[in-house]
Each structure stands twice: as structure tokens, then as C-alpha cells.
Amino acid sequence: MIHKFQRRTLETGSLFLLPYDIKFYIEVFDLIQKNKERLQDDFHRLLRSTETLTTTKDYVQNKMFDWNKNKSQTFHVFEKKSNLLIGHFNIKDIDWKKKQAELSYFIDVTYEKKGLMSEALLDIEKYCFKDLQLQHIIVRILSSNIPSVKLVEKCGFKYEGAFFKETSFHNNQISDTHQYGISKDDFDKLI
């Protein structure tokens, strides 16, 4: 039986991770526009869904619907100190029978290399394993995205192999995509 999960805020030392809320769609649009160039390779579907304020509002609404249907859970990442939206975290493709899901995330370029994404990822892992009772979570990363590879390895994920080759959205190049994963048992050994 699949339980209905309440929308609730997650909190770390520096961050609030709030479930997607329509009242923040303008901030989502602004965040994506500010980071558009660097998101082109990894988040082409997100970029297509957020090209205007209207499409961004629809995108946020759809993410809220997906939560209600137990398909995915998407969070705004707010920095506590500034109360600014600085990132996005998505627990997607949730397979309740296999008890697994995929993660995707990004942080504003201004907030990179400050340890904030590590903080958010570790809290999301804890939430996935403790609250959602998942057994395995994965991320798929372009092999050229070295900062993201370092992030997931730092947070306990292990390389699980090449997933597929993907054509880059903006420059038509083929890039390797690698899969990293972590099991509940491996996460429990970390904490």
C-alpha cells in the first residue's frame, strides 16, 4: 500500500527545503533564468518547461500534482540566512514496489562550493530512507559534471555504471551519463 506523504519542510543547519509551492513560481523562474546557460546540458526538460512565467507556473503546479499522486517530491532550497531561493531538489521516478527513486538537483552559481548542496543532499538521503522508506536512490550525471560527481561521492553514492549516451541540448554533442547509487544499508553505515 502506498501512503500519502504530507508536504513538509525539511531543515538543515543552513537551509530550508520547502515542498514546491505555487507562490514561489516567480522565484523559480528567476533562479532558472539566472542559471540557464549552466543548466542546458543536464536540465533541458526543465528549461523547456520554464521558458516563460506562465509555463513556469504550470511547471510548479505540475510538480505539486506529482507530489499528490506520489510520483515525485520536489523541493525549493532556501538559504536560511538570506531567505533566498538558491536551488531545486527533485525526488523523481519513485518506484514504490522496488522502493527506489532518482534524484536531480541544482544550486545557484553564487552558492556553489560552500557545502550547501552536500548539506541538502545528506538531508534528502535521510528523508528518502527514513521517511519514504526507500531502499535505493540513484542520480544520473553527465561525466563532464565533475562537481556533481564529487558531491555524490562525498555523500556516499557509488558508481554503478554508464547509463546511456545523451545528446547535449545546446551543442548537439554526445555525452556519457553515469549512474551513481546508494542503498539504505550503505547510508546507515555513513551516519
N, C-alpha and C positions, 0 to 999 in steps of 0.2 A: 504494500500500500504506500502511495506517495503522499507525504504530509504537505500541508500548506504551510510555507515558511513565511513568518511575519517579516515585513520590511523593517529592518532595524539598522541603526547606525553602529558601525564598528569604530573603535577608538584606539589609537596608539599614543605614544608619548608626544608626537608632533603633529598627528593627522586625525582628521575625521573622515571616515569612508561612509558617505551617505548614499542610500539607495537612490537610483535615478529618480528625479522629481521634475515635473514639467516646469516648475517655477524657475529652474536654472537653465532653461534651454538657450537663452541668450549667452550666458557664460560658457556653455558647452560650445556654441558656435564660435565665440571669440577665441576660446582655447584651441580649437581645431584649426581655425584660420591662422592663428599665430604660429602654429607648428606644422602647417600644411606641407611645406616642402620636405621636411624630415619624416613625415608620415606616409609619403607617397608609395614607398616600396612595401611597407608592412600593413598598411591600413587602407588599401584602395577602396574596399567596400564601404568603410566608414566615411571616407571622403566623398564618395558618390552620394551617400545618404544625408550629407550635411552641407551641401553646396550653398544653400540659402537659409535664412532664418526659418522660413516655412518648412522646408524639408528637415531641418534640424529639430524643430518642434515635433514633427511627425516621428522622427527617429527616436527621440527621447520617449515619446508616448508609446511607441512600439516596444522599447526596452522595458517599460513599466508593464505592458501587457504580457511580455515574455516571462517576467517575474511571476505574475499572477497565474500563468499557465505552467509554471515550474520548468520552463525551457532554459532559462538563463537568469543570472542575477548580475546587474550592472551597477557599479558604484561610482559616484563622483568622489574625487580625492581632494579634500580641502586641507590646506595648511592651517593649523590652529592659530599660530602667531599673527598671520595676516588676514585670516578668514577668506583667503582667495582660493578659487578652484584652480588646482595645479595639475590634475591628472584624471585618469579614467582607468577603471579596473572592471573586467568582464569575466564572469564565470559562465562559460557558454557550452553549448552542446552537451548538456548534462544528460547522462545515461543512467537513469535510476536503477535499472536492472543490473548493469555492470558496476554501478556505484563509482562512476568516473566522470570527469569533466575536463574541459580545456580552459586555460586562462589566456587572456590577452590584456595588455596594459600599455599605457604610455604616460610620461610625465612631461610637463612643460620644460623647454630647453633651459629656462632660467633656473630651474630647480634640480637639474641633473647633478650627479656626483656629490650629493650632500647626504647620501644614505637614506633618503626618504622613501625611495622605491623599495629598498630592502626591508625597511620597516613595514611598509604596506604589504609586500608580498608575504612576509612571515605571518602577518596577521590574517591575511586571506587564506593561507595554507591552514592555519589553526582553525579558522572558521569552516573551511571545506571538510576537514577531518573530524572535528569535534561536533559542530552544529549540523552540518549537512550529512555527516556520516558517510562521506565518500571514502573509497579505498585507494584511489589512484587519481592523480591530476597531472596533466601534461601542458606543455607550452610548445608552440612551433615557432622557430626563429630562423630568419634568413641567416645563412652562415656569415654574411658580411656584417651582421649586427653584433659586433664583439661586446659592447657594453651590456647588452641583454643576456648574452651567453654567460658573461662573468656574474651578472646578477643572479641568474637562476642557479648557477653552480654554487655561489656563496650561500644560497638559501636551501641547499640540499638536493637539488634536482640532479639527475644523472642523464648522460647522453643515452638515447635509446635508438638512434639511427637516423639516416636520412629519410625524410618523409616523402618529398616529391620535389620536382623542379617547377618553379613558378616563373612566369614571365612578369617582369617588373612593370608596374603600371605606367610609369612616365618615360622610361627609356628603352623599352622593348628588349631588355636583356634577360637571359635566363639565369636564375639564381638557385642555389641549393637551399632547401629548407630542412632544418634539423629538428628532431623531436627530442625534448628533454622531459623527464617524468620523475615523480616522487610518489612512493606508496605511503599509506598511513603508518605502516610499521617503521619505515625509514625516517619519517617525520618525527615519530615518537622517540626515536633514538637521538634526535637532534636537541630535543627540549628537556 
